Every structure is written in C-alpha cells, then in structure tokens.
Amino acid sequence: MLELAFDALLCVFLLGLVWQILTVRQLYQAAIFFIAFGLSMALAWARLAAPDVALAEAAIGAGLLGVLLIDSLRVFAPSAEADSRPKDSPARGGSKRSIFGRSVVMLVGAVATGLLLLAIWRMPAGGGLTQAVAEAMPDSGVAHPVTAVLLNFRGYDTWLEVGVLLLAMLGLLVVRGDDASTEETNTARPDALLDWFTRAMVPLLVLTAGYLLWLGKFAPGGAFQSGVLLGAAAILLRLNGFTSLERLPPMLWRGSLVLGFAAFLVHGTGALLAGRRFLEFPAEQAGQWILGLEVLAAYSIAFTLAAFFIGLHGSDRGSPQAASTTDQEP
C-alpha cells in the first residue's frame, strides 16, 4: 500500500513538473524544472524495474541536457527575456489567441494519451520475446539480456543510434558553417567553487564510466551510459577553462566523431565477407567483439556530446556580449 501511494505521488509530481515547465515565464526556472523532471523520470524508471533506462535518463535528461540548457541560457536568456516582455499596448485579442493555442495543445495531448492508453489496453497478453532471448543467451557473449539485445541480437539499432548522434553533430557544424575543433575561444577562468567541483567530480565520473562500461556485460550499463558520463566530464573541464579538445588536429577531431559508427560498419562488412549476417558475431568470440565495440562507441559518444557543447558554446561570438567584448579588445 505504501509503494502504491509513493507511485501515485510520483505521478502527480511528474505532471506538476510538466505543467510548470510549460507555463513558467522565466527561462532559468524552466531549465531547473526540466532538470528536476529528468531526475524524477529516472526515479520512475527505477520503480518500473528498468535501471538501465533510469541511468540513461539521469545522465542525459537531468545531467547533460541540464548543463547545456543552463549554459545556453547564459548566452541567449537576456535577449529572449527582453523579447518576451509585455508591450505597452498589446494587440487586442492576444490573450484569447494564447488561451486558444494552449487549449488546442492540451486537446491534442489528451487525444494522443488516450490513443496510447487504448493501444496498451489492447496489447495481447504474453511474454513477448523474453523466451527467445533467454534461449539465445548462451551464444550472445554476455550475461545480461539488455546488452545481448542491444549489441548482438539487434546490434543495428545501437549502430543507427550512434549514427543519429553523428548526423546531429554534422547538422550543427553545417548550421554554424565552420568546424568547432578550430574554434579559438577566450574562456574566462571560473570561480573557486567550480574549480573545486571539477577537480572532485571529473575523476569520479571517469571511474564510474569505466565501471558502467565493464558492468554492461553482467548488469544494466554499457556504452551509452559510460559515454554520457565521459562527455559530462569533458564538459565540466570545458566549463572550467580547459580547451584541450579544441586544440586537437582536425583529422583526429573528425576521426573521433565517426569512430563508433565506423567500427560498427567495419565489423558488419567483415561479417558479410566472412559469410555471416550483417553485424553477426562468431559465437566463440562474441564477448570480446562486443567489449571492443562498446569501448569505441563509448569514446565516440563522449566525444560527440562534448563537441555538441563546444559547438554551441562557440555561438558566444555571435552574441551581443561577445561582440562588445571583442570590440573592446586592442
């Protein structure tokens, strides 16, 4: 009974956070609510006995995205809040249009929620593919079913997810019109608190990332969780004034971005040439192949996430504050 009451309270709390995110007027408050929502969703996934998803939600939804939102607001919040201030003579009927728009959004959301609930209600009873996964586990090379599914039975899903990250990074570079690796930025030294926090957290993040990468063979964990933590460590270092990634040679920068995706592609092509199916592992060496791919994927994921932050951080030059600072330089 106590667990049911806790779950009900968690659902109400999540809905309240969603409402606050959609209705709050201050951007910084919305970012804080978004971080709180990510942490609460991680708790909800843990309650649903999905610790691997909970780890990803906490690392990405609360940690990495929270850092990106707060840093982006540091650049764009002043102009955005100025544009959102009410005018002296607002147009008549503006509030009515706003209420109508919110009503339409709420109606569409209610209909979509109803359709999802109807689909869940009509789902056939049964264990799905649980039995098939259990029977194939001896040939998977790992001891945890989630890792077996993501890296062996449906490895192309993980390969395409890495590809989505790569395409997103390429899109950012295309929009910016330059390469973030060659960006020369003047990063101010942080305060003492951020310096202490970075020195304390980065070794812990790196150690935890290595542990999660190793743990993925036996329990929830793996390349994505490890890569996100490594990316968070790199972002912390960048916030603390370390610009090591920007100083890498362009060839090494681009190679790090495509390393994970290329590793899957090379392995899949080699499997086809050896007479096996695409991305199929030899049963006697599946564990070693999976570990190697996870290491390369984790490195590529971490580098891509850090590159996202560096690419967005480079937009400081286009801001009015950066322009005025540049003009004052001799």
C-alpha positions as CSV (number, residue, x, y, z in Angstrom):
1,M,0.0,0.0,0.0
2,L,2.9,2.3,0.8
3,E,4.5,1.6,-2.5
4,L,1.3,2.3,-4.4
5,A,0.9,5.7,-2.6
6,F,4.5,6.6,-3.4
7,D,4.0,5.7,-7.1
8,A,0.8,7.8,-7.2
9,L,2.5,10.7,-5.6
10,L,5.4,10.4,-8.1
11,C,3.0,10.5,-11.0
12,V,1.3,13.6,-9.6
13,F,4.7,15.2,-9.1
14,L,5.7,14.5,-12.7
15,L,2.6,16.0,-14.0
16,G,3.1,19.1,-11.9
17,L,6.6,19.5,-13.2
18,V,5.4,19.2,-16.8
19,W,2.8,21.9,-16.1
20,Q,5.4,24.2,-14.5
21,I,7.8,23.7,-17.5
22,L,5.0,24.6,-19.9
23,T,3.7,27.6,-18.1
24,V,6.6,29.2,-16.2
25,R,7.7,32.6,-17.6
26,Q,11.3,32.6,-16.6
27,L,13.7,30.6,-18.7
28,Y,16.0,29.7,-15.9
29,Q,13.1,28.4,-13.8
30,A,12.0,26.3,-16.7
31,A,15.5,24.8,-17.0
32,I,15.6,24.0,-13.3
33,F,12.2,22.4,-13.6
34,F,13.4,20.4,-16.6
35,I,16.4,19.0,-14.6
36,A,14.0,18.1,-11.7
37,F,11.8,16.4,-14.3
38,G,14.7,14.3,-15.6
39,L,15.7,13.2,-12.1
40,S,12.1,12.3,-11.3
41,M,11.7,10.3,-14.5
42,A,14.9,8.4,-13.6
43,L,13.2,7.5,-10.3
44,A,10.1,6.5,-12.2
45,W,12.1,4.2,-14.5
46,A,13.8,2.7,-11.5
47,R,10.4,2.0,-9.9
48,L,9.5,0.2,-13.2
49,A,12.5,-2.1,-12.8
50,A,14.4,-0.6,-15.7
51,P,17.6,0.6,-14.1
52,D,19.4,0.8,-17.5
53,V,16.9,3.4,-18.7
54,A,17.0,5.1,-15.3
55,L,20.7,5.5,-15.6
56,A,20.4,7.0,-19.1
57,E,17.6,9.3,-18.1
58,A,19.6,10.6,-15.1
59,A,22.8,11.1,-17.1
60,I,21.2,12.6,-20.2
61,G,17.8,14.0,-19.2
62,A,19.0,15.6,-16.0
63,G,22.8,15.9,-16.2
64,L,23.9,16.6,-19.7
65,L,20.9,18.4,-21.0
66,G,20.7,20.4,-17.8
67,V,24.3,21.7,-18.3
68,L,23.6,22.5,-22.0
69,L,20.3,24.4,-21.1
70,I,21.9,26.5,-18.3
71,D,24.9,27.3,-20.4
72,S,22.8,28.2,-23.4
73,L,20.6,30.5,-21.2
74,R,23.7,32.3,-20.1
75,V,24.1,33.5,-23.7
76,F,20.6,33.8,-25.0
77,A,18.5,34.5,-21.9
78,P,18.9,38.3,-21.9
79,S,17.7,38.8,-25.4
80,A,15.0,36.2,-25.2
81,E,13.6,37.7,-22.0
82,A,13.7,41.2,-23.5
83,D,11.7,40.0,-26.4
84,S,9.2,38.2,-24.2
85,R,8.4,41.3,-22.1
86,P,4.9,42.7,-22.5
87,K,4.5,45.7,-24.7
88,D,2.9,48.9,-23.6
89,S,0.0,48.5,-25.9
90,P,-0.6,44.8,-26.6
91,A,-2.7,43.8,-29.5
92,R,-6.3,43.2,-28.7
93,G,-7.3,39.6,-28.7
94,G,-3.7,38.4,-28.0
95,S,-4.7,36.7,-24.7
96,K,-7.6,35.0,-26.4
97,R,-5.2,33.6,-29.1
98,S,-2.9,32.4,-26.3
99,I,-5.7,30.6,-24.5
100,F,-6.9,29.1,-27.7
101,G,-3.4,27.8,-28.6
102,R,-3.0,26.3,-25.2
103,S,-6.4,24.6,-25.4
104,V,-5.5,23.1,-28.8
105,V,-2.2,21.8,-27.4
106,M,-3.9,20.3,-24.3
107,L,-6.6,18.7,-26.5
108,V,-4.1,17.1,-28.9
109,G,-2.1,15.8,-25.9
110,A,-5.2,14.3,-24.3
111,V,-6.2,12.6,-27.5
112,A,-2.6,11.2,-28.0
113,T,-2.6,10.0,-24.4
114,G,-5.9,8.3,-24.9
115,L,-4.8,6.5,-28.0
116,L,-1.6,5.3,-26.3
117,L,-3.6,4.0,-23.3
118,L,-6.0,2.3,-25.7
119,A,-3.1,0.6,-27.5
120,I,-1.6,-0.6,-24.2
121,W,-5.0,-1.9,-23.1
122,R,-5.4,-3.9,-26.3
123,M,-1.9,-5.4,-26.3
124,P,-2.0,-9.2,-26.3
125,A,-1.0,-11.0,-23.2
126,G,2.3,-12.9,-23.3
127,G,5.9,-12.7,-22.6
128,G,6.9,-11.2,-25.9
129,L,10.4,-12.2,-27.0
130,T,11.6,-12.9,-23.4
131,Q,11.7,-16.7,-24.0
132,A,13.6,-16.3,-27.4
133,V,16.2,-14.0,-25.8
134,A,16.7,-16.4,-22.9
135,E,17.2,-19.3,-25.3
136,A,19.8,-17.4,-27.3
137,M,21.8,-16.0,-24.3
138,P,24.4,-18.8,-24.3
139,D,25.6,-17.6,-27.8
140,S,25.4,-13.9,-27.1
141,G,28.8,-13.5,-25.5
142,V,27.4,-11.6,-22.5
143,A,25.4,-12.4,-19.3
144,H,22.9,-9.6,-19.3
145,P,19.9,-9.7,-21.7
146,V,19.7,-6.0,-22.3
147,T,23.3,-5.9,-23.5
148,A,22.7,-9.0,-25.6
149,V,19.8,-7.4,-27.3
150,L,21.5,-4.0,-27.9
151,L,24.9,-5.3,-29.0
152,N,24.2,-8.7,-30.5
153,F,20.6,-9.6,-31.4
154,R,19.6,-6.1,-32.6
155,G,23.1,-4.5,-32.9
156,Y,22.0,-2.4,-35.9
157,D,19.7,-0.5,-33.6
158,T,22.7,0.7,-31.5
159,W,24.6,1.3,-34.7
160,L,21.9,3.6,-36.0
161,E,21.6,5.4,-32.7
162,V,25.3,6.2,-32.8
163,G,24.7,7.4,-36.4
164,V,21.9,9.7,-35.2
165,L,24.3,11.4,-32.9
166,L,26.8,11.8,-35.7
167,L,24.2,13.3,-38.0
168,A,23.1,15.7,-35.3
169,M,26.7,16.9,-34.9
170,L,27.2,17.2,-38.6
171,G,24.0,19.3,-38.7
172,L,25.3,21.6,-36.0
173,L,28.6,22.1,-38.0
174,V,26.6,22.8,-41.2
175,V,24.5,25.4,-39.4
176,R,27.5,27.1,-37.9
177,G,29.4,27.0,-41.1
178,D,32.7,26.1,-39.5
179,D,34.5,23.3,-37.6
180,A,34.2,23.5,-33.8
181,S,37.6,21.9,-33.5
182,T,39.3,25.0,-34.9
183,E,37.3,27.5,-32.8
184,E,39.5,29.8,-30.7
185,T,37.6,31.0,-27.8
186,N,38.6,33.2,-24.9
187,T,37.4,31.3,-21.9
188,A,37.3,33.1,-18.6
189,R,38.7,31.4,-15.6
190,P,35.9,30.1,-13.4
191,D,35.4,30.8,-9.8
192,A,37.0,28.7,-7.0
193,L,33.8,26.7,-6.3
194,L,33.6,25.5,-9.9
195,D,37.3,24.7,-10.0
196,W,37.0,22.6,-6.8
197,F,33.8,20.9,-8.1
198,T,35.5,20.0,-11.4
199,R,38.6,18.6,-9.7
200,A,36.4,16.5,-7.4
201,M,33.9,15.2,-10.0
202,V,36.0,14.5,-13.1
203,P,38.0,11.6,-11.6
204,L,34.8,10.2,-10.1
205,L,32.9,10.5,-13.5
206,V,35.8,8.8,-15.4
207,L,36.0,6.0,-12.8
208,T,32.2,5.5,-12.9
209,A,32.1,5.5,-16.7
210,G,34.7,2.7,-16.8
211,Y,32.8,0.7,-14.2
212,L,29.5,1.1,-16.1
213,L,31.2,0.0,-19.3
214,W,32.5,-3.1,-17.6
215,L,29.3,-3.7,-15.8
216,G,27.2,-3.8,-19.0
217,K,28.3,-7.4,-19.6
218,F,26.6,-8.6,-16.3
219,A,24.1,-5.8,-15.3
220,P,22.5,-2.6,-16.6
221,G,25.1,-0.3,-18.0
222,G,27.2,-0.2,-21.2
223,A,28.5,2.2,-23.9
224,F,25.8,4.9,-23.8
225,Q,25.8,5.4,-20.0
226,S,29.6,5.3,-20.0
227,G,29.8,7.7,-22.9
228,V,27.4,10.2,-21.4
229,L,29.4,10.3,-18.1
230,L,32.7,10.8,-20.0
231,G,31.0,13.5,-22.1
232,A,29.8,15.2,-18.9
233,A,33.4,15.1,-17.5
234,A,34.7,16.7,-20.7
235,I,32.0,19.4,-20.5
236,L,32.9,20.1,-16.9
237,L,36.6,20.6,-17.9
238,R,35.5,22.9,-20.7
239,L,33.4,25.0,-18.3
240,N,36.5,25.2,-16.0
241,G,38.6,26.7,-18.8
242,F,40.3,23.7,-20.3
243,T,40.2,23.9,-24.1
244,S,42.2,20.7,-24.9
245,L,39.6,19.3,-27.3
246,E,39.6,22.4,-29.5
247,R,43.4,22.1,-29.9
248,L,43.2,18.6,-31.4
249,P,44.2,18.2,-35.0
250,P,41.2,18.4,-37.3
251,M,41.8,14.9,-38.6
252,L,41.8,13.4,-35.1
253,W,38.7,15.5,-34.2
254,R,36.7,14.2,-37.2
255,G,38.0,10.7,-36.6
256,S,36.9,10.7,-33.0
257,L,33.4,11.7,-34.1
258,V,33.0,8.9,-36.6
259,L,34.9,6.2,-34.7
260,G,31.9,4.5,-33.1
261,F,29.8,4.5,-36.3
262,A,32.7,3.3,-38.4
263,A,33.6,0.5,-36.0
264,F,30.1,-1.0,-36.4
265,L,30.2,-0.5,-40.2
266,V,33.6,-2.2,-40.5
267,H,32.5,-5.1,-38.3
268,G,29.3,-5.6,-40.2
269,T,31.1,-5.5,-43.6
270,G,33.7,-8.0,-42.2
271,A,30.8,-10.3,-41.1
272,L,29.3,-10.2,-44.6
273,L,32.6,-11.0,-46.2
274,A,33.1,-13.9,-43.8
275,G,29.8,-15.4,-44.8
276,R,27.8,-14.3,-41.8
277,R,24.9,-11.9,-41.4
278,F,25.5,-8.2,-41.1
279,L,26.8,-7.4,-37.5
280,E,26.7,-11.1,-36.6
281,F,29.4,-12.2,-34.1
282,P,31.2,-15.5,-34.1
283,A,29.7,-17.3,-31.0
284,E,33.1,-18.2,-29.5
285,Q,34.4,-14.6,-29.7
286,A,31.2,-12.6,-29.2
287,G,32.1,-11.3,-25.8
288,Q,35.5,-9.8,-27.0
289,W,33.9,-8.2,-30.1
290,I,31.1,-6.7,-28.0
291,L,33.5,-5.2,-25.5
292,G,35.7,-3.8,-28.2
293,L,32.7,-2.2,-30.0
294,E,31.4,-0.8,-26.6
295,V,34.7,0.8,-25.8
296,L,34.9,2.5,-29.3
297,A,31.2,3.5,-29.1
298,A,31.6,5.0,-25.6
299,Y,34.6,7.1,-26.7
300,S,32.8,8.3,-29.8
301,I,29.6,9.1,-27.8
302,A,31.5,11.0,-25.2
303,F,33.4,13.0,-27.8
304,T,30.3,13.8,-29.8
305,L,28.4,15.1,-26.7
306,A,31.4,17.2,-25.7
307,A,31.6,18.5,-29.3
308,F,27.9,19.5,-29.1
309,F,28.7,21.6,-26.1
310,I,31.8,23.2,-27.7
311,G,29.9,23.9,-30.9
312,L,27.1,25.6,-29.1
313,H,29.5,27.4,-26.8
314,G,31.2,28.8,-29.9
315,S,28.0,30.8,-30.5
316,D,29.1,33.2,-27.8
317,R,30.9,35.1,-30.5
318,G,27.6,35.9,-32.2
319,S,26.0,37.3,-29.0
320,P,25.9,41.0,-28.3
321,Q,28.0,40.4,-25.2
322,A,30.7,38.7,-27.1
323,A,30.7,41.3,-29.9
324,S,31.1,44.1,-27.4
325,T,33.9,42.3,-25.7
326,T,35.7,41.7,-29.0
327,D,35.3,45.3,-30.0
328,Q,37.0,46.4,-26.8
329,E,40.0,44.3,-27.3
330,P,43.0,46.1,-28.7
